[in-house]
Amino acid sequence: MKALLAAMLLAGAAAQTGPEFAAVEDTPGLPRVLLIGDSISIGYTLPVRELLRGKANVHRIPDNGGPTTRGIAQLDAWLGHGRWDVIHFNFGLHDLKINPDGSRQVPLEEYGRNLREIAARLKKTGARLVWATTTPVPGATANPPRQAADVVAYNAAARRVAEENGIAIDDLYGFALPKLAGIQIPANVHFTKEGYRALAERVAEAIAAQLNRP
């Protein structure tokens, strides 16, 4: 993890602070897991580590993953030089942000192309990959603005990429959607502490399923 932090600083991206980004001392003999994603993944990092304690060394990228454009630029630094057994990743909420002119930060077609490039690079690691669908956005106007229909469209594009590449899918969108009133902060894409715990349980299950494959 220390090597990852150093690599990010050398790449010109400011590493974030907080317990989610604290250095992880690997327990010898346990598989190594990497979480890649934006602030939603930051929110479930600590409970995922807790749930997989004694089963896996759970690391995360030392940054908010942001849109796919940032992923492409930083992926080599995030991966570092160590071996990963499972990589659980997501992009989307930043890609579908609506700009003042009505365009998306990363248009849907470009998003699909970027994900194909990211998937190809991740497959080279030899890790078992898990794609997490992008979680829902609230119906109320959020800042920056996003549209619920865009999440559906971007998730559909991502699902095609995952299926084409034989990547397992962790459907956080489908899991969270019927529970939003109880787990998501009102008029906000982020979740309550209990909501992140619920997402973490799903993420930990998806990772454990890959670790337990023969």
N, C-alpha and C positions, 0 to 999 in steps of 0.2 A: 504493500500500500504506500509506503514511503517513496518507493521508486515511482509510483504513479503520480503522487503529488509533485515530485520534482519534475517529472516529464511535463506535467501540465503547466508548471511555472515557466519552464523553458519554452513551451509552445506559446506563451504570451497570454494565457488565460488564468485569471485569478482563482486560485483554489478557495473553496468556501470553508468556513469553520463551523463547529458544532459537533455534537456527539455522533451524528450520522456520518461525519467525514473523518472521525478519529481513526488513527492507524489500527489495522487489524493484525494482530500477531497470530499467524497460522498455527493451529494445532497439528503437529505432524500426523500423517496418516489419514487425515480427513480430506474429502474433496473440496475443491475451491470453486466458489460461486461468485459471479459478478452481476450486479444490478446496474442496468443502464436505463436512465429515464430522467424526466423533469421533476418538478416539485412534488408531484403525486408520488413518485417513487421515493423521493426523500422522506415523505411522510410515513411510508411503510417500511423503511429500511430497518429501524431499530427493532420493531416487533418481529420482523422476519428473522433477524439475527437471533432473537430470543427463542423463537419457535424452532429454529434449526440448530440451536446450541447442542454441541456434542455429536452433530450429524454432518455439519459442513462449516467451512470457513467462509462467511458471507462478507464480501467486499462490495463497495459501490464506487462509481466514478466520483472523482473529487470535485464535482461541479453539478449545476443544473444542466441536464442534457440538452434542453432547448429544442429547436427545430432540427429536421434532418440535415439541413445545411451545416449546422454546427457538428452534428454527428459525423458527417463525412470528413470535416476538417480535423476533428479531434480523435477520431476512432483509434488510430495507431497509438497515440499517447495514452488513451484510456486503457487499451488492452495491455500495454507494457510488454514485458518479456517473459512473464510467468505463464504457467499452464493453467487454463481454465477448464473445469469439468462441465459446468453448466453456466450459460449466460442467459439471463432473463432481461428482455429489453423492450422499450417502447419509445415512440415518437408520435406526435400528433397534435396535442393541445396548442403548441406554439406554432406549428405549421398552419393551422386553420384560423389563427387570429385574423381579424378583419382590419385592414388598413383604412386610413381616413378616406381613400378613394374608392373603397368598396372591394378592393382586391384582397386576396389572402396572402399572408406572409410567405407561404410556399404554396403555389397553385396545386390543385389535386393531381394533375398529370405529372408535374415535377416531383411531387411527393412520392408517387409510385416509383418513378425512376430512381429517386434517392434511396428508397427502401431496398430496391433490388441491389444497388451498389453496396449498401450497408450489409445486407444479408450475405452477399458474396464474400465480403471481407470477414464476417464473423464465421462463416463456414470453414474458412481456411484455418481457424484456430483449432479445429477438431473437437470443439466443445459441443455438447448437446444444447440446442437453442430453444428458447421459449419466447414467443412474441405475445405481449400483453396488449389487448385491445384498449383503445383510448376511452377513458371514463366519461360519463355524460357531462354535458354543461347544463346549467340551470336555464329554465325558461325565461327568467327575469334577465334584463340587460346587465351584463357584467362588464367590467373594465379591466383589460381591453375587451371589446365586444367579440362574441363568438355566436354561432348559430347551431342549435341542436341538430339540425338536418345535416350540417357539415360533418359532424362527428360520425354519423351513420355512413356518409359517403366515403370519408377517409378511412374508416374501419373496413369498409368493403374492399377498398383498394389494397389495404394492408393485408387483409385476409387472403386475397389472391396471391400476393407475393409469398406469404407464409406457406400456403398450400403448394405453390409451384416449387418451393424449395424444401418441402418436407419438414417444415418447422412447426413444432407443437404450438398450440394457441391457448393462452390463458385469457378467457373471456371476462375480463374485469368489467367491461361495459354491461354485458348481460347480467352479471352478478349484482352490480350496483344499481342498475336502473329501477327495479321495483322497490328498492330500499332507500332511495335518495332522501326522502323527507326525514328519515331517522338518522342518516349517516353523513349527509353533506351540509356544509355551512350554507345558509340561505343566500341566494344571489351571488354565489361564489363557486368556482370550480373545485375548491379545496374541500377537505373532509374534516369532520370532528375527530378527536382522539379515538373515540369508539369506532368511527368509520374507517380510520387508517388501520386499526386493529383488525377489523373485518376483512379489509383488502389484504392485509398481511397474511391472514390465515389462508386465503385463496392462493396467494403467491407462494407461500411455503409449501402448500400441497402440490402446486404445479412443479416446483423445483424438486421436491421429494420424489415425485413420480418419475422424473428423469434420472435422478440418482439411483432409484431402485430398479431401473431397467436392466435386464441381464446383458 
